[in-house]
Amino acid sequence: MKKNAGILVLFLLIGWLLGAWIAKLLEPVSALSFLTASTMIEWSPAAKLDIINYDIVIQFKMSLLSIIGMITSIWLYRRL
């Protein structure tokens, strides 16, 4: 398989998503709360110009399991 930036981004998104799903499944287990606790990162650029107005909100939800999933996906990408 040919390595390129698009495949790396795909692997990162899949790893992030799988990590988030695992964190969601493990939320009821109180002993693993350090893995499932998440932080919301938000970026909201806005502008009011004469002819156009825009307001974009981008939110990222990160947990330790999401980061572990992304690290695992980088490791798998490098093993290709």
N, C-alpha and C positions, 0 to 999 in steps of 0.2 A: 504494500500500500504506500502511495506517495504521501509524504508528510508535507503539510502546508499549514498556514495560519488558520484557515477555515476549519480544518479538522481539529486543531488544538482548541479553538473556541467551542466547537461542538462537544468535545470531550469535557471541557470545563463546565459547560452548562449542564450536561448530563450528570456529572459528578456532583455539582451543586444541588441539582434537583433530587438525586437519590439520597444525598445526605440530609436534605430537608425533609424528605418523606420518612426516613428512618427516625429523625428527631421527632417528627409528629407522632409516629407510632410509639415511641418510648416516653412521651410526655407523662403518661400516668405513673411511671416508675419513679418514685421520689428519690431513690438512691442515685439515679443517673441525671439529676437535674442540672449538674454542671455541664453535661454534654448537650442538653436540649434547650437550655436558656438561650434566647435569641435577642439580638440587638437590631433595631431598625435604623438603617442608614438612609437618609432622605436628601434629595437634591431637587430644588424647584426653581429653575430659571424662569424669569418672566420679563416681558418688555412691552411698553406701550409706545408705539411709534405712530406717526401720522396716518399711515395707511394700513397698518396691521398691528394687532395685539395678540400676544400669545402667553400662555401660562402652562408650563409643562411640569409635572410632578413625577419624579422617578424615585421609587423606594426599593431598597434591597434589604432582605431579612437574612441575617447571618447568624449561624450558631456554630459551635465547635464541630459538630458532626458535618455541617455543610463544608467547613474548611477542610476537614479530613477527607471528605468525598472529592473535593477539588484537588487536593494533593495526590490522592490515589489516581485520579484521572490523568494528572500530569505524568505520574509514574508509568501508567499503562501506555500513554502516548509515546513516551520515550522508548518503551519496549517494542514498539511496532517495527 
